């Protein structure tokens, strides 16, 4: 049996593959996320057998950081560098803002400690670790009940001094994170901050994984921020920061390969936010340094861009009388007004219901009754405040939510030198297939694809993922120095992991500050690929310039061999046509149940295709068909 669980802001999704396919949602329980897992298993009477494999995507680390609920942590570094994490970089997020206020790291200045030890830029020890100083610091940490993050200068070269400090803290039972183990790369500010976040979140993550393991009766595989699965006990806390959204991107890569569509934008819209990622030439874009809350995180992450626009995003009138949607969300509790759980402010979901796109009697397959009267009352109140008629308000909520997502889709295409017209949209999540065609239309994209089980596709995507181990090492050398590169790669390969090995090099023109990761095959092909990628990203290349290697990255992936995604169908009658609101007014709209659509089924917009966990909107001027793989393909008629 294979089972995947994806915890989102509004719902927790389950997919179970055994003799049959089971998929379902239960409301998330933000105060105790593991409760939603036990609730779901009990509700659907799912029994996890001995040889089961369980995959899990979680937002626990992200939420703990954003809500400042991590463990109080100390920062230990070289004497004289105690303020490093507060000083940061001189980067300005807003160039012309005169009063820049940098975000404060989750660290008190009184918990920063300097040790009188030092190594040079090559890792050679200049001054040894004075043990008495470390014992003194350890006693203070023990008394305060703190965890510790340890980041010494140049420890990415040689980690012995960090390990020495760690071994002393271990005697006092103080939890700690070493920068040389968390990232092992240069740039002390980024490395130090990443280590701090790991120490800040790690105790919570370990407790959470322990609870989940107890509920499941076995240790799950965790979807990592950089894509790929890893057994829970081996996952670092900082590798969980974008765990949930990475599952959808992994599923997108699988669809790209199976359908032969090289260039895709994955569009995952749920109840709280919308996540987007680019798949270029069949490979998901990733980066070796991400960001959360304005802080850099030096770990591999799928290059996902998130916007606060989901089904639960609240519509309101701002101070100037204009309609705004989000980023505040009704979440799982109380949820949109139509859920009848006490929500009073209208959301995107409420607007979609009144526009006819959602069937009040078939939401979540009919498991949740939606309250039309309360929803209409709340949206009418907003209309009166805005001074707009009701239909104009509903259409306005839909358009404003779409405009935010269009801007985000431009960020991962136009702003990176990519033409949106060359891409198709892969839409999933509970709300993604309702908005996808409208976004594509605005950006000139001609094709939208909606996979089977779109509402739980991030969970399904985990089932398609490989087990992936990532290791990296900073080296600063010329690309001509093949011996040094091979030596660094060989050192990374000593981990003895099973799977296909792939080496990537972080390359830059000498003198530049940032690098591009390029697959390393032969030197000639690597050079050619680097110039191409540099041209694409920055608009120019310089074949005469010297190329410098910044980092070596080893990816070891063990393919799990999922042949195809299930898309069970059955026989039955489709619901009657209904009226839906579009630009220009109400129109008669064809309505279908997705479970009754088999290979070869097709139609024209306006149409609504209703699934148990998501609904597809086919606008006027578009047509759709059901492919052999169960994917609904939509194309704008020329």
Secondary structure, DSSP 8 states (H G I E B T S, - for coil): -EEEEEE-SSEEEEEEESSSEEEEEEE--GGGHHHHHHHHHHHTT----TT-EEEEE--HHHHHHHTT-S--EEEEEETT-TTHHHH-----SSTT-SS------S--GGGEEEES-EE-TTS-EEE---HHHHHHHHHHHHHHT-EEEE--TTTTT--HHHHHHHHHHHHTT--EEEHHHHT--S-HHHHHHHHHHHHHHHHHHHHHHHHHHHHHTS--EEE-TTSSEEEGGG--GGGGTTHHHHHHHHHHHHHHHHHT---EEEEEE-SS-EEEEEEETTEE-EES-EEETTEEE-S-EE--EEES--TTEEEEE-TTS-EEEEEEE-TTTT--GGGTSS--S-BHHHHHHHTTSS-TTSGGGGTS---HHHHHHHHHHHHHHHT--HHHHHHHHHHHHHHHHHHHHHHTTGGGT--GGG-EEEEEHHHHHHHHHHHHHHHT--EEEE-TTGGGHHHHHHHH--EEEEEEEEEEEETT-HHHHHHHHHHHGGG---SEEEEEEEEEETT-S--EEEE-SSHHHHHHHHHHHHHHHHS---TTS-EEEEEEEEEEEE-------------------EEEEETTEEEEEEEEEGGG--TT-EEESSEEEE-SS-EEEE-TTEEEEE-TTS-EEEEE--
